[in-house]
Amino acid sequence: MPYKAQPTRLQRNFGQAFERLDLWTRNPWRRYSLFIIILLTGFLLGSSIGVINGVLALMDPVGAFFVVLLLETMVRVRRYEPFLKRPKIVLQIIDVARIGLLYGLLMEGFKLL
């Protein structure tokens, strides 16, 4: 009979990370500050992708492909909301990150006009 190892403390903590984050963000100020930090991080990432692709000018189609792939993956994860057993905060974080990334890319595009 195979021996089943008991879960370690690290495995239990990572397994409960989303639930702990959901409990931590019950306070509206914490939730809003987390969303603002994620929005600004997404904006920084989006503008960085635009600047790096503009400077290199060699990998524009490849960079665009990866950005579209990332955004499409975020949209598809959002679509399966009723089937996920994760707390709602995870989907809200994905939405805010997607908005920040898209806003950063759009601002870089408007700089070129």
Jmol script that loads the backbone (N, CA, C; Angstrom):
load data "model"
ATOM      1  N   MET A   1       0.844  -1.171   0.000  1.00  0.00           N
ATOM      2  CA  MET A   1       0.000   0.000   0.000  1.00  0.00           C
ATOM      3  C   MET A   1       0.898   1.245   0.000  1.00  0.00           C
ATOM      4  N   PRO A   2       0.658   2.191  -0.941  1.00  0.00           N
ATOM      5  CA  PRO A   2       1.520   3.371  -1.017  1.00  0.00           C
ATOM      6  C   PRO A   2       1.291   4.292   0.174  1.00  0.00           C
ATOM      7  N   TYR A   3       2.381   4.878   0.585  1.00  0.00           N
ATOM      8  CA  TYR A   3       2.349   5.794   1.712  1.00  0.00           C
ATOM      9  C   TYR A   3       2.013   7.183   1.213  1.00  0.00           C
ATOM     10  N   LYS A   4       0.998   7.814   1.796  1.00  0.00           N
ATOM     11  CA  LYS A   4       0.613   9.173   1.414  1.00  0.00           C
ATOM     12  C   LYS A   4       1.207  10.144   2.436  1.00  0.00           C
ATOM     13  N   ALA A   5       2.044  11.017   1.952  1.00  0.00           N
ATOM     14  CA  ALA A   5       2.693  11.984   2.832  1.00  0.00           C
ATOM     15  C   ALA A   5       1.689  13.029   3.297  1.00  0.00           C
ATOM     16  N   GLN A   6       1.828  13.413   4.529  1.00  0.00           N
ATOM     17  CA  GLN A   6       0.921  14.434   5.036  1.00  0.00           C
ATOM     18  C   GLN A   6       1.353  15.795   4.516  1.00  0.00           C
ATOM     19  N   PRO A   7       0.396  16.716   4.333  1.00  0.00           N
ATOM     20  CA  PRO A   7       0.752  18.030   3.782  1.00  0.00           C
ATOM     21  C   PRO A   7       1.616  18.821   4.750  1.00  0.00           C
ATOM     22  N   THR A   8       2.586  19.499   4.194  1.00  0.00           N
ATOM     23  CA  THR A   8       3.471  20.320   5.011  1.00  0.00           C
ATOM     24  C   THR A   8       2.814  21.658   5.304  1.00  0.00           C
ATOM     25  N   ARG A   9       3.428  22.404   6.178  1.00  0.00           N
ATOM     26  CA  ARG A   9       2.901  23.714   6.528  1.00  0.00           C
ATOM     27  C   ARG A   9       2.928  24.657   5.323  1.00  0.00           C
ATOM     28  N   LEU A  10       3.983  24.541   4.517  1.00  0.00           N
ATOM     29  CA  LEU A  10       4.097  25.370   3.322  1.00  0.00           C
ATOM     30  C   LEU A  10       2.971  25.060   2.331  1.00  0.00           C
ATOM     31  N   GLN A  11       2.670  23.789   2.143  1.00  0.00           N
ATOM     32  CA  GLN A  11       1.587  23.408   1.241  1.00  0.00           C
ATOM     33  C   GLN A  11       0.244  23.913   1.750  1.00  0.00           C
ATOM     34  N   ARG A  12       0.022  23.849   3.039  1.00  0.00           N
ATOM     35  CA  ARG A  12      -1.246  24.342   3.587  1.00  0.00           C
ATOM     36  C   ARG A  12      -1.357  25.850   3.441  1.00  0.00           C
ATOM     37  N   ASN A  13      -0.256  26.574   3.659  1.00  0.00           N
ATOM     38  CA  ASN A  13      -0.301  28.031   3.546  1.00  0.00           C
ATOM     39  C   ASN A  13      -0.540  28.475   2.111  1.00  0.00           C
ATOM     40  N   PHE A  14       0.118  27.832   1.151  1.00  0.00           N
ATOM     41  CA  PHE A  14      -0.108  28.201  -0.248  1.00  0.00           C
ATOM     42  C   PHE A  14      -1.491  27.773  -0.714  1.00  0.00           C
ATOM     43  N   GLY A  15      -2.004  26.715  -0.168  1.00  0.00           N
ATOM     44  CA  GLY A  15      -3.347  26.262  -0.529  1.00  0.00           C
ATOM     45  C   GLY A  15      -4.428  27.198  -0.033  1.00  0.00           C
ATOM     46  N   GLN A  16      -4.155  27.890   1.055  1.00  0.00           N
ATOM     47  CA  GLN A  16      -5.141  28.802   1.625  1.00  0.00           C
ATOM     48  C   GLN A  16      -4.823  30.268   1.328  1.00  0.00           C
ATOM     49  N   ALA A  17      -3.938  30.519   0.389  1.00  0.00           N
ATOM     50  CA  ALA A  17      -3.502  31.893   0.125  1.00  0.00           C
ATOM     51  C   ALA A  17      -4.647  32.766  -0.378  1.00  0.00           C
ATOM     52  N   PHE A  18      -5.485  32.236  -1.272  1.00  0.00           N
ATOM     53  CA  PHE A  18      -6.571  33.050  -1.818  1.00  0.00           C
ATOM     54  C   PHE A  18      -7.634  33.331  -0.759  1.00  0.00           C
ATOM     55  N   GLU A  19      -7.908  32.358   0.098  1.00  0.00           N
ATOM     56  CA  GLU A  19      -8.885  32.586   1.158  1.00  0.00           C
ATOM     57  C   GLU A  19      -8.365  33.606   2.166  1.00  0.00           C
ATOM     58  N   ARG A  20      -7.074  33.535   2.472  1.00  0.00           N
ATOM     59  CA  ARG A  20      -6.489  34.495   3.399  1.00  0.00           C
ATOM     60  C   ARG A  20      -6.476  35.898   2.792  1.00  0.00           C
ATOM     61  N   LEU A  21      -6.210  35.986   1.486  1.00  0.00           N
ATOM     62  CA  LEU A  21      -6.250  37.287   0.814  1.00  0.00           C
ATOM     63  C   LEU A  21      -7.666  37.845   0.822  1.00  0.00           C
ATOM     64  N   ASP A  22      -8.657  36.986   0.634  1.00  0.00           N
ATOM     65  CA  ASP A  22     -10.047  37.421   0.660  1.00  0.00           C
ATOM     66  C   ASP A  22     -10.429  37.941   2.046  1.00  0.00           C
ATOM     67  N   LEU A  23      -9.989  37.261   3.079  1.00  0.00           N
ATOM     68  CA  LEU A  23     -10.268  37.735   4.436  1.00  0.00           C
ATOM     69  C   LEU A  23      -9.549  39.050   4.723  1.00  0.00           C
ATOM     70  N   TRP A  24      -8.318  39.185   4.232  1.00  0.00           N
ATOM     71  CA  TRP A  24      -7.551  40.399   4.467  1.00  0.00           C
ATOM     72  C   TRP A  24      -8.176  41.606   3.785  1.00  0.00           C
ATOM     73  N   THR A  25      -8.798  41.395   2.637  1.00  0.00           N
ATOM     74  CA  THR A  25      -9.364  42.517   1.881  1.00  0.00           C
ATOM     75  C   THR A  25     -10.832  42.771   2.206  1.00  0.00           C
ATOM     76  N   ARG A  26     -11.311  42.248   3.294  1.00  0.00           N
ATOM     77  CA  ARG A  26     -12.689  42.576   3.707  1.00  0.00           C
ATOM     78  C   ARG A  26     -12.807  44.051   4.070  1.00  0.00           C
ATOM     79  N   ASN A  27     -11.722  44.629   4.542  1.00  0.00           N
ATOM     80  CA  ASN A  27     -11.684  46.059   4.831  1.00  0.00           C
ATOM     81  C   ASN A  27     -11.631  46.801   3.495  1.00  0.00           C
ATOM     82  N   PRO A  28     -12.577  47.721   3.247  1.00  0.00           N
ATOM     83  CA  PRO A  28     -12.612  48.399   1.937  1.00  0.00           C
ATOM     84  C   PRO A  28     -11.343  49.180   1.608  1.00  0.00           C
ATOM     85  N   TRP A  29     -10.685  49.777   2.612  1.00  0.00           N
ATOM     86  CA  TRP A  29      -9.470  50.540   2.341  1.00  0.00           C
ATOM     87  C   TRP A  29      -8.356  49.636   1.856  1.00  0.00           C
ATOM     88  N   ARG A  30      -8.245  48.470   2.437  1.00  0.00           N
ATOM     89  CA  ARG A  30      -7.228  47.523   1.986  1.00  0.00           C
ATOM     90  C   ARG A  30      -7.525  47.041   0.576  1.00  0.00           C
ATOM     91  N   ARG A  31      -8.803  46.780   0.311  1.00  0.00           N
ATOM     92  CA  ARG A  31      -9.200  46.310  -1.016  1.00  0.00           C
ATOM     93  C   ARG A  31      -8.893  47.358  -2.078  1.00  0.00           C
ATOM     94  N   TYR A  32      -9.269  48.602  -1.810  1.00  0.00           N
ATOM     95  CA  TYR A  32      -9.023  49.659  -2.793  1.00  0.00           C
ATOM     96  C   TYR A  32      -7.544  49.932  -2.980  1.00  0.00           C
ATOM     97  N   SER A  33      -6.785  49.902  -1.906  1.00  0.00           N
ATOM     98  CA  SER A  33      -5.348  50.133  -2.045  1.00  0.00           C
ATOM     99  C   SER A  33      -4.686  48.998  -2.825  1.00  0.00           C
ATOM    100  N   LEU A  34      -5.133  47.757  -2.600  1.00  0.00           N
ATOM    101  CA  LEU A  34      -4.611  46.630  -3.371  1.00  0.00           C
ATOM    102  C   LEU A  34      -4.947  46.786  -4.852  1.00  0.00           C
ATOM    103  N   PHE A  35      -6.171  47.206  -5.147  1.00  0.00           N
ATOM    104  CA  PHE A  35      -6.573  47.400  -6.544  1.00  0.00           C
ATOM    105  C   PHE A  35      -5.782  48.523  -7.208  1.00  0.00           C
ATOM    106  N   ILE A  36      -5.531  49.597  -6.479  1.00  0.00           N
ATOM    107  CA  ILE A  36      -4.753  50.705  -7.048  1.00  0.00           C
ATOM    108  C   ILE A  36      -3.315  50.273  -7.318  1.00  0.00           C
ATOM    109  N   ILE A  37      -2.733  49.517  -6.399  1.00  0.00           N
ATOM    110  CA  ILE A  37      -1.365  49.033  -6.596  1.00  0.00           C
ATOM    111  C   ILE A  37      -1.299  48.115  -7.816  1.00  0.00           C
ATOM    112  N   ILE A  38      -2.272  47.242  -7.962  1.00  0.00           N
ATOM    113  CA  ILE A  38      -2.280  46.321  -9.105  1.00  0.00           C
ATOM    114  C   ILE A  38      -2.549  47.073 -10.405  1.00  0.00           C
ATOM    115  N   LEU A  39      -3.432  48.064 -10.371  1.00  0.00           N
ATOM    116  CA  LEU A  39      -3.703  48.867 -11.563  1.00  0.00           C
ATOM    117  C   LEU A  39      -2.453  49.611 -12.016  1.00  0.00           C
ATOM    118  N   LEU A  40      -1.746  50.228 -11.093  1.00  0.00           N
ATOM    119  CA  LEU A  40      -0.538  50.959 -11.451  1.00  0.00           C
ATOM    120  C   LEU A  40       0.585  50.023 -11.892  1.00  0.00           C
ATOM    121  N   THR A  41       0.652  48.840 -11.308  1.00  0.00           N
ATOM    122  CA  THR A  41       1.643  47.855 -11.755  1.00  0.00           C
ATOM    123  C   THR A  41       1.334  47.388 -13.167  1.00  0.00           C
ATOM    124  N   GLY A  42       0.059  47.160 -13.469  1.00  0.00           N
ATOM    125  CA  GLY A  42      -0.326  46.795 -14.830  1.00  0.00           C
ATOM    126  C   GLY A  42      -0.033  47.912 -15.816  1.00  0.00           C
ATOM    127  N   PHE A  43      -0.275  49.151 -15.400  1.00  0.00           N
ATOM    128  CA  PHE A  43       0.042  50.289 -16.254  1.00  0.00           C
ATOM    129  C   PHE A  43       1.542  50.367 -16.518  1.00  0.00           C
ATOM    130  N   LEU A  44       2.353  50.163 -15.493  1.00  0.00           N
ATOM    131  CA  LEU A  44       3.804  50.176 -15.647  1.00  0.00           C
ATOM    132  C   LEU A  44       4.254  49.065 -16.588  1.00  0.00           C
ATOM    133  N   LEU A  45       3.682  47.891 -16.433  1.00  0.00           N
ATOM    134  CA  LEU A  45       4.029  46.769 -17.302  1.00  0.00           C
ATOM    135  C   LEU A  45       3.625  47.050 -18.749  1.00  0.00           C
ATOM    136  N   GLY A  46       2.429  47.609 -18.947  1.00  0.00           N
ATOM    137  CA  GLY A  46       1.974  47.922 -20.297  1.00  0.00           C
ATOM    138  C   GLY A  46       2.821  48.982 -20.969  1.00  0.00           C
ATOM    139  N   SER A  47       3.167  50.018 -20.238  1.00  0.00           N
ATOM    140  CA  SER A  47       4.005  51.055 -20.848  1.00  0.00           C
ATOM    141  C   SER A  47       5.429  50.546 -21.067  1.00  0.00           C
ATOM    142  N   SER A  48       5.903  49.672 -20.209  1.00  0.00           N
ATOM    143  CA  SER A  48       7.245  49.102 -20.395  1.00  0.00           C
ATOM    144  C   SER A  48       7.294  48.207 -21.629  1.00  0.00           C
ATOM    145  N   ILE A  49       6.260  47.436 -21.835  1.00  0.00           N
ATOM    146  CA  ILE A  49       6.217  46.575 -23.023  1.00  0.00           C
ATOM    147  C   ILE A  49       6.229  47.428 -24.283  1.00  0.00           C
ATOM    148  N   GLY A  50       5.458  48.510 -24.280  1.00  0.00           N
ATOM    149  CA  GLY A  50       5.432  49.390 -25.443  1.00  0.00           C
ATOM    150  C   GLY A  50       6.772  50.059 -25.703  1.00  0.00           C
ATOM    151  N   VAL A  51       7.434  50.510 -24.657  1.00  0.00           N
ATOM    152  CA  VAL A  51       8.724  51.188 -24.815  1.00  0.00           C
ATOM    153  C   VAL A  51       9.789  50.202 -25.280  1.00  0.00           C
ATOM    154  N   ILE A  52       9.834  49.030 -24.686  1.00  0.00           N
ATOM    155  CA  ILE A  52      10.852  48.044 -25.057  1.00  0.00           C
ATOM    156  C   ILE A  52      10.656  47.595 -26.495  1.00  0.00           C
ATOM    157  N   ASN A  53       9.421  47.346 -26.889  1.00  0.00           N
ATOM    158  CA  ASN A  53       9.175  46.964 -28.280  1.00  0.00           C
ATOM    159  C   ASN A  53       9.506  48.094 -29.240  1.00  0.00           C
ATOM    160  N   GLY A  54       9.244  49.330 -28.838  1.00  0.00           N
ATOM    161  CA  GLY A  54       9.560  50.456 -29.704  1.00  0.00           C
ATOM    162  C   GLY A  54      11.052  50.669 -29.864  1.00  0.00           C
ATOM    163  N   VAL A  55      11.809  50.440 -28.823  1.00  0.00           N
ATOM    164  CA  VAL A  55      13.259  50.637 -28.888  1.00  0.00           C
ATOM    165  C   VAL A  55      13.910  49.548 -29.719  1.00  0.00           C
ATOM    166  N   LEU A  56      13.514  48.318 -29.492  1.00  0.00           N
ATOM    167  CA  LEU A  56      14.138  47.217 -30.226  1.00  0.00           C
ATOM    168  C   LEU A  56      13.727  47.192 -31.693  1.00  0.00           C
ATOM    169  N   ALA A  57      12.469  47.440 -31.975  1.00  0.00           N
ATOM    170  CA  ALA A  57      11.915  47.513 -33.337  1.00  0.00           C
ATOM    171  C   ALA A  57      12.197  46.258 -34.159  1.00  0.00           C
ATOM    172  N   LEU A  58      12.545  45.189 -33.508  1.00  0.00           N
ATOM    173  CA  LEU A  58      12.765  43.939 -34.215  1.00  0.00           C
ATOM    174  C   LEU A  58      11.671  42.926 -33.934  1.00  0.00           C
ATOM    175  N   MET A  59      11.079  43.021 -32.762  1.00  0.00           N
ATOM    176  CA  MET A  59      10.167  41.983 -32.315  1.00  0.00           C
ATOM    177  C   MET A  59       8.757  42.531 -32.142  1.00  0.00           C
ATOM    178  N   ASP A  60       8.341  43.472 -32.949  1.00  0.00           N
ATOM    179  CA  ASP A  60       7.005  44.037 -32.810  1.00  0.00           C
ATOM    180  C   ASP A  60       5.902  42.985 -32.959  1.00  0.00           C
ATOM    181  N   PRO A  61       5.907  42.154 -33.998  1.00  0.00           N
ATOM    182  CA  PRO A  61       4.841  41.146 -34.110  1.00  0.00           C
ATOM    183  C   PRO A  61       4.872  40.115 -32.986  1.00  0.00           C
ATOM    184  N   VAL A  62       6.054  39.738 -32.557  1.00  0.00           N
ATOM    185  CA  VAL A  62       6.161  38.750 -31.475  1.00  0.00           C
ATOM    186  C   VAL A  62       5.674  39.363 -30.158  1.00  0.00           C
ATOM    187  N   GLY A  63       6.057  40.582 -29.889  1.00  0.00           N
ATOM    188  CA  GLY A  63       5.599  41.262 -28.679  1.00  0.00           C
ATOM    189  C   GLY A  63       4.100  41.458 -28.671  1.00  0.00           C
ATOM    190  N   ALA A  64       3.553  41.842 -29.826  1.00  0.00           N
ATOM    191  CA  ALA A  64       2.104  42.005 -29.935  1.00  0.00           C
ATOM    192  C   ALA A  64       1.387  40.676 -29.726  1.00  0.00           C
ATOM    193  N   PHE A  65       1.972  39.598 -30.259  1.00  0.00           N
ATOM    194  CA  PHE A  65       1.371  38.278 -30.076  1.00  0.00           C
ATOM    195  C   PHE A  65       1.309  37.896 -28.607  1.00  0.00           C
ATOM    196  N   PHE A  66       2.396  38.112 -27.874  1.00  0.00           N
ATOM    197  CA  PHE A  66       2.413  37.745 -26.459  1.00  0.00           C
ATOM    198  C   PHE A  66       1.471  38.617 -25.627  1.00  0.00           C
ATOM    199  N   VAL A  67       1.353  39.883 -25.979  1.00  0.00           N
ATOM    200  CA  VAL A  67       0.435  40.764 -25.254  1.00  0.00           C
ATOM    201  C   VAL A  67      -1.005  40.344 -25.504  1.00  0.00           C
ATOM    202  N   VAL A  68      -1.342  40.061 -26.754  1.00  0.00           N
ATOM    203  CA  VAL A  68      -2.698  39.617 -27.071  1.00  0.00           C
ATOM    204  C   VAL A  68      -2.983  38.274 -26.412  1.00  0.00           C
ATOM    205  N   LEU A  69      -2.005  37.390 -26.394  1.00  0.00           N
ATOM    206  CA  LEU A  69      -2.162  36.093 -25.742  1.00  0.00           C
ATOM    207  C   LEU A  69      -2.405  36.261 -24.242  1.00  0.00           C
ATOM    208  N   LEU A  70      -1.670  37.162 -23.612  1.00  0.00           N
ATOM    209  CA  LEU A  70      -1.855  37.417 -22.186  1.00  0.00           C
ATOM    210  C   LEU A  70      -3.233  38.003 -21.897  1.00  0.00           C
ATOM    211  N   LEU A  71      -3.643  38.999 -22.669  1.00  0.00           N
ATOM    212  CA  LEU A  71      -4.953  39.614 -22.455  1.00  0.00           C
ATOM    213  C   LEU A  71      -6.082  38.631 -22.722  1.00  0.00           C
ATOM    214  N   GLU A  72      -5.943  37.817 -23.760  1.00  0.00           N
ATOM    215  CA  GLU A  72      -6.981  36.838 -24.075  1.00  0.00           C
ATOM    216  C   GLU A  72      -7.077  35.765 -22.998  1.00  0.00           C
ATOM    217  N   THR A  73      -5.949  35.382 -22.431  1.00  0.00           N
ATOM    218  CA  THR A  73      -5.969  34.413 -21.332  1.00  0.00           C
ATOM    219  C   THR A  73      -6.680  34.998 -20.116  1.00  0.00           C
ATOM    220  N   MET A  74      -6.439  36.276 -19.841  1.00  0.00           N
ATOM    221  CA  MET A  74      -7.116  36.924 -18.714  1.00  0.00           C
ATOM    222  C   MET A  74      -8.623  36.990 -18.936  1.00  0.00           C
ATOM    223  N   VAL A  75      -9.040  37.224 -20.166  1.00  0.00           N
ATOM    224  CA  VAL A  75     -10.474  37.267 -20.471  1.00  0.00           C
ATOM    225  C   VAL A  75     -11.091  35.877 -20.332  1.00  0.00           C
ATOM    226  N   ARG A  76     -10.391  34.868 -20.785  1.00  0.00           N
ATOM    227  CA  ARG A  76     -10.927  33.498 -20.709  1.00  0.00           C
ATOM    228  C   ARG A  76     -11.016  32.993 -19.278  1.00  0.00           C
ATOM    229  N   VAL A  77     -10.075  33.379 -18.436  1.00  0.00           N
ATOM    230  CA  VAL A  77     -10.159  32.999 -17.026  1.00  0.00           C
ATOM    231  C   VAL A  77     -11.379  33.651 -16.399  1.00  0.00           C
ATOM    232  N   ARG A  78     -11.653  34.866 -16.774  1.00  0.00           N
ATOM    233  CA  ARG A  78     -12.826  35.596 -16.253  1.00  0.00           C
ATOM    234  C   ARG A  78     -14.130  34.941 -16.679  1.00  0.00           C
ATOM    235  N   ARG A  79     -14.145  34.340 -17.852  1.00  0.00           N
ATOM    236  CA  ARG A  79     -15.362  33.734 -18.379  1.00  0.00           C
ATOM    237  C   ARG A  79     -15.822  32.543 -17.554  1.00  0.00           C
ATOM    238  N   TYR A  80     -14.881  31.826 -16.940  1.00  0.00           N
ATOM    239  CA  TYR A  80     -15.221  30.635 -16.180  1.00  0.00           C
ATOM    240  C   TYR A  80     -15.438  30.936 -14.701  1.00  0.00           C
ATOM    241  N   GLU A  81     -15.917  32.116 -14.405  1.00  0.00           N
ATOM    242  CA  GLU A  81     -16.121  32.531 -13.019  1.00  0.00           C
ATOM    243  C   GLU A  81     -17.056  31.607 -12.241  1.00  0.00           C
ATOM    244  N   PRO A  82     -18.199  31.193 -12.779  1.00  0.00           N
ATOM    245  CA  PRO A  82     -19.088  30.354 -11.959  1.00  0.00           C
ATOM    246  C   PRO A  82     -18.502  28.977 -11.641  1.00  0.00           C
ATOM    247  N   PHE A  83     -17.559  28.512 -12.432  1.00  0.00           N
ATOM    248  CA  PHE A  83     -17.019  27.174 -12.238  1.00  0.00           C
ATOM    249  C   PHE A  83     -15.807  27.147 -11.316  1.00  0.00           C
ATOM    250  N   LEU A  84     -15.232  28.309 -11.052  1.00  0.00           N
ATOM    251  CA  LEU A  84     -14.052  28.360 -10.190  1.00  0.00           C
ATOM    252  C   LEU A  84     -14.458  28.346  -8.723  1.00  0.00           C
ATOM    253  N   LYS A  85     -13.677  27.694  -7.926  1.00  0.00           N
ATOM    254  CA  LYS A  85     -13.941  27.642  -6.484  1.00  0.00           C
ATOM    255  C   LYS A  85     -13.147  28.698  -5.728  1.00  0.00           C
ATOM    256  N   ARG A  86     -12.507  29.588  -6.454  1.00  0.00           N
ATOM    257  CA  ARG A  86     -11.699  30.623  -5.828  1.00  0.00           C
ATOM    258  C   ARG A  86     -12.589  31.771  -5.362  1.00  0.00           C
ATOM    259  N   PRO A  87     -12.095  32.545  -4.401  1.00  0.00           N
ATOM    260  CA  PRO A  87     -12.861  33.726  -3.971  1.00  0.00           C
ATOM    261  C   PRO A  87     -12.956  34.760  -5.092  1.00  0.00           C
ATOM    262  N   LYS A  88     -13.898  35.635  -4.957  1.00  0.00           N
ATOM    263  CA  LYS A  88     -14.159  36.648  -5.980  1.00  0.00           C
ATOM    264  C   LYS A  88     -13.003  37.636  -6.127  1.00  0.00           C
ATOM    265  N   ILE A  89     -12.197  37.782  -5.098  1.00  0.00           N
ATOM    266  CA  ILE A  89     -11.096  38.751  -5.129  1.00  0.00           C
ATOM    267  C   ILE A  89     -10.087  38.408  -6.219  1.00  0.00           C
ATOM    268  N   VAL A  90      -9.890  37.130  -6.497  1.00  0.00           N
ATOM    269  CA  VAL A  90      -8.922  36.720  -7.517  1.00  0.00           C
ATOM    270  C   VAL A  90      -9.365  37.218  -8.890  1.00  0.00           C
ATOM    271  N   LEU A  91     -10.641  37.090  -9.192  1.00  0.00           N
ATOM    272  CA  LEU A  91     -11.147  37.559 -10.483  1.00  0.00           C
ATOM    273  C   LEU A  91     -11.116  39.080 -10.573  1.00  0.00           C
ATOM    274  N   GLN A  92     -11.352  39.756  -9.461  1.00  0.00           N
ATOM    275  CA  GLN A  92     -11.268  41.213  -9.473  1.00  0.00           C
ATOM    276  C   GLN A  92      -9.830  41.678  -9.672  1.00  0.00           C
ATOM    277  N   ILE A  93      -8.881  40.966  -9.115  1.00  0.00           N
ATOM    278  CA  ILE A  93      -7.467  41.296  -9.320  1.00  0.00           C
ATOM    279  C   ILE A  93      -7.093  41.113 -10.782  1.00  0.00           C
ATOM    280  N   ILE A  94      -7.577  40.038 -11.404  1.00  0.00           N
ATOM    281  CA  ILE A  94      -7.301  39.802 -12.827  1.00  0.00           C
ATOM    282  C   ILE A  94      -7.904  40.921 -13.675  1.00  0.00           C
ATOM    283  N   ASP A  95      -9.111  41.341 -13.348  1.00  0.00           N
ATOM    284  CA  ASP A  95      -9.751  42.422 -14.102  1.00  0.00           C
ATOM    285  C   ASP A  95      -8.990  43.732 -13.982  1.00  0.00           C
ATOM    286  N   VAL A  96      -8.584  44.075 -12.771  1.00  0.00           N
ATOM    287  CA  VAL A  96      -7.870  45.337 -12.555  1.00  0.00           C
ATOM    288  C   VAL A  96      -6.505  45.299 -13.245  1.00  0.00           C
ATOM    289  N   ALA A  97      -5.830  44.162 -13.199  1.00  0.00           N
ATOM    290  CA  ALA A  97      -4.535  44.041 -13.880  1.00  0.00           C
ATOM    291  C   ALA A  97      -4.707  44.166 -15.393  1.00  0.00           C
ATOM    292  N   ARG A  98      -5.768  43.586 -15.918  1.00  0.00           N
ATOM    293  CA  ARG A  98      -6.032  43.682 -17.358  1.00  0.00           C
ATOM    294  C   ARG A  98      -6.321  45.126 -17.771  1.00  0.00           C
ATOM    295  N   ILE A  99      -7.083  45.837 -16.965  1.00  0.00           N
ATOM    296  CA  ILE A  99      -7.385  47.234 -17.266  1.00  0.00           C
ATOM    297  C   ILE A  99      -6.109  48.073 -17.231  1.00  0.00           C
ATOM    298  N   GLY A 100      -5.261  47.870 -16.240  1.00  0.00           N
ATOM    299  CA  GLY A 100      -4.012  48.615 -16.141  1.00  0.00           C
ATOM    300  C   GLY A 100      -3.082  48.322 -17.306  1.00  0.00           C
ATOM    301  N   LEU A 101      -2.968  47.064 -17.693  1.00  0.00           N
ATOM    302  CA  LEU A 101      -2.118  46.683 -18.816  1.00  0.00           C
ATOM    303  C   LEU A 101      -2.621  47.306 -20.121  1.00  0.00           C
ATOM    304  N   LEU A 102      -3.900  47.233 -20.352  1.00  0.00           N
ATOM    305  CA  LEU A 102      -4.471  47.799 -21.568  1.00  0.00           C
ATOM    306  C   LEU A 102      -4.342  49.323 -21.592  1.00  0.00           C
ATOM    307  N   TYR A 103      -4.534  49.960 -20.452  1.00  0.00           N
ATOM    308  CA  TYR A 103      -4.400  51.409 -20.383  1.00  0.00           C
ATOM    309  C   TYR A 103      -2.959  51.840 -20.653  1.00  0.00           C
ATOM    310  N   GLY A 104      -2.002  51.095 -20.127  1.00  0.00           N
ATOM    311  CA  GLY A 104      -0.594  51.399 -20.386  1.00  0.00           C
ATOM    312  C   GLY A 104      -0.242  51.253 -21.856  1.00  0.00           C
ATOM    313  N   LEU A 105      -0.762  50.215 -22.487  1.00  0.00           N
ATOM    314  CA  LEU A 105      -0.516  50.021 -23.922  1.00  0.00           C
ATOM    315  C   LEU A 105      -1.158  51.125 -24.760  1.00  0.00           C
ATOM    316  N   LEU A 106      -2.363  51.526 -24.383  1.00  0.00           N
ATOM    317  CA  LEU A 106      -3.040  52.591 -25.125  1.00  0.00           C
ATOM    318  C   LEU A 106      -2.309  53.930 -24.977  1.00  0.00           C
ATOM    319  N   MET A 107      -1.823  54.209 -23.791  1.00  0.00           N
ATOM    320  CA  MET A 107      -1.090  55.463 -23.602  1.00  0.00           C
ATOM    321  C   MET A 107       0.195  55.486 -24.419  1.00  0.00           C
ATOM    322  N   GLU A 108       0.880  54.349 -24.522  1.00  0.00           N
ATOM    323  CA  GLU A 108       2.069  54.276 -25.363  1.00  0.00           C
ATOM    324  C   GLU A 108       1.692  54.449 -26.837  1.00  0.00           C
ATOM    325  N   GLY A 109       0.562  53.931 -27.228  1.00  0.00           N
ATOM    326  CA  GLY A 109       0.121  54.117 -28.612  1.00  0.00           C
ATOM    327  C   GLY A 109      -0.233  55.550 -28.925  1.00  0.00           C
ATOM    328  N   PHE A 110      -0.823  56.257 -27.971  1.00  0.00           N
ATOM    329  CA  PHE A 110      -1.168  57.656 -28.187  1.00  0.00           C
ATOM    330  C   PHE A 110       0.057  58.556 -28.213  1.00  0.00           C
ATOM    331  N   LYS A 111       1.137  58.127 -27.586  1.00  0.00           N
ATOM    332  CA  LYS A 111       2.374  58.909 -27.653  1.00  0.00           C
ATOM    333  C   LYS A 111       2.948  58.926 -29.066  1.00  0.00           C
ATOM    334  N   LEU A 112       2.641  57.888 -29.838  1.00  0.00           N
ATOM    335  CA  LEU A 112       3.186  57.817 -31.188  1.00  0.00           C
ATOM    336  C   LEU A 112       2.398  58.669 -32.187  1.00  0.00           C
ATOM    337  N   LEU A 113       1.227  59.138 -31.808  1.00  0.00           N
ATOM    338  CA  LEU A 113       0.431  59.944 -32.743  1.00  0.00           C
ATOM    339  C   LEU A 113       0.935  61.336 -32.912  1.00  0.00           C
TER     340      LEU A 113
END
end "model"
wireframe off; spacefill off
backbone 0.3
color backbone group
